[in-house]
Each structure stands twice: as structure tokens, then as C-alpha cells.
Amino acid sequence: MNKSQIKEMPFFYDRYIDLIADGIDVVEELKATENELEVLKADFIKNQDYQYKPGKWTPKDILQHLIDTERIMAYRALALVRGEQQELLGFEEDKYAKNTNVKNRTVEDLLEEFKVVRKATIYQFQNFTEEMFLKTGVCTGIDVSPLIFGFICIGHVKHHVSFLKENYFIA
């Protein structure tokens, strides 16, 4: 399943989905980007507690945010595939970030958790049929499909990797 099969591009999430080239299969790209964060391990370790501005997240905070977001997007996809009729809720990323234990975790531990969560996302998505991918529902007032959430998982990581390289991992 690729981006062209998304019937209606959702507002707000389009900024992540647009980072992915047309013709890319969602499951294959989830697999291909499984180790995208691991290759930045040295930069994460070197800058783990750095804030590019006071009050901004550290690279460890961003890793935790990526883990949390991937879990939430995978849940949303699963809920729609399984026929959930209630509107899916949003989440407030800053509140989530304030309620973590990231200061007591290592970069290695966070990277390992991301890999495990991504592997679970891959297993989940590779077992969806085309019909399942195209089911629809409502999330935070927006019509969505499970396919959208797979592409959000990919694009969200790409967005933050780019941001990290620009603002944290400056050589």
C-alpha cells in the first residue's frame, strides 16, 4: 500500500506523510527505516542532555517522544482495523514528555525500545489486508485510515531526525 491509496490527506498529519516519496510501500518503508535512529547512536550519546534552547526537549526526550508516538499511531491503526466506531482521541505531547522517566534511562535503552516498538508496528501492519488498510474512522475530528498511521510513523521519525541534525547534532 502506498501514499496514492490514501483517499483524503489529513490536515496536520500531512506534514509527516509528505516527507515520504510517492510509490513507497508502507510496510517495506517501515522495515527499511527500522534502524534509522541506530545510525545516530553516537550523536545521541554525545548530545543526550543538550537543549538547543532553554526548556526544549533533549535528544533523549525526543527518543521517548518517538517511541510514545509510534505506539499511539499503531494503536490507532489497530483500533480502526478492528472496527472501533468511537472517535479516537488525540494526545498532548508535552504532557506525555513531562510524565516520563527519561532522565534515568540510557540512550542505548531508548534506542532498543524504539527498535522493539518498530518491530511490533511492522508485524501489525504486514498482516493488514488492503481492505483493512482502507477502513476509515475519525481521530481528533479528522477522517483517517490505518494506512495514514503507518505513513505517520515513518514521516514522524524522518521529521525529528532532520530536526535533530539541524539543531542538536551540529558538527
Secondary structure, 3 states (H helix, E strand, C coil): CCHHHCCCCCCCCHHHHCCCCCCCCHHHHHHHCCCCCHHHHHHHHHCCCCCCCCCCCCHHHHHHHHHHHHHHHHHHHHHHHCCCCCCECCCCHHHHHHCCCHHHCCHHHHHHHHHHHHHHHHHHHHCCCHHHHCCCEEECCEEECHHHHHHHHHHHHHHHHHHHHHHCCCC
